[in-house]
Amino acid sequence: MSDLVFMMSVSLDGCFAGPDGELGWQLIDEELHEHFNRRLAAMSGFLDGRVTYQLMAAYWPTADQDPASTPPVVEFARIWREMPKTVFSRTLDHADWNTRIARTVDPEEITALKSSSASDLAVGGAVLAAELRRLDLIDEYSLYVHPVVLGRGRPLFPPSDTRTDLVLAETRTFDSGVTLLRYLRR
């Protein structure tokens, strides 16, 4: 059975976005982008919340057509377009780029998808991840901690009565100072 892998960049104080949703504080250099590409290219699919999907769909379908695009950007544009995607949304009417819309997070459907997938599935979006965590469906948490304290912003994990015990599986520090903390569910 494949795993659900939640990958997210966070500030040192645990925010995934600034107070107005800004992401410009993230240090995504070529080394880190190449790392993301290797991990994500090996996935069988992306499971995204609506906001994440719409952010990705606004940029990645044509990112490789910009002459200023770096090789990792060009590579990820292809990965993103070709990867099967499921967007979880009650309001989205249409999705392109090899994407299907799911109206609810159905644990049985997610389990069946994990069973039928040849490799792991990437989870994108903090709201979707919170619901999948509540349902105890996330198998791996890969947090990329950026060397910045935002002071305020959107916390990665909302308050919850659900505890999730994890085991540290890997750490890696990139030249930019970003540190990967990769945890597996016990």
Phi, psi and omega in degrees: 000139178282168180252155168268123184245118177262114179247128181207140172275137179222156172281168179300330178268019168083020179260142176262347177208155176289180185300332179253020179084003185291147182237004185297347179282346182288138182258077181264091177266183183297320181300311181292319180297319177297322176298311178303314182301315180300314181294314186285327178297334181278354182282160175269343181181164176247132173250115186236149167285167183300313183298314179299314180302314183293324175297315180294316183292338179283342185238311193289332181301331182236010183301328182283353179274348178282121181301337180275357181296137177283162178305319178296326178293315178301314180297316182291328177303317177295314179303312185296316181298318187277338184290132171298135183230146170238126176252129180265114183202137174269348187243338183292131181266333187212143176218136179253188171063053173064041186237135171248154180256131172246132184278333181222162173269104181258112182305323179293320178294319178296316179298318178296320178296318177298319181293327184266354183274141181286334179214184186296164179241132181270134177258128179236129177113129184291323181292315177298316180299322179298319179291317178294324176294317179302324180273002180058046181254347180277129182263332183220137175244113176250104182256129179255101185273117181269144184283068179208141172251115183282332181085317174212159180158193181269115181293144182297314183246120177289160177305143184207152174269001184262126177262140177233113178274136185229161176238130178291123182253335184196146167229149177204134176251128179271162182303331180289347185098352175293137180240127174276128170242108184251119183241145174248147177291140177288000000 
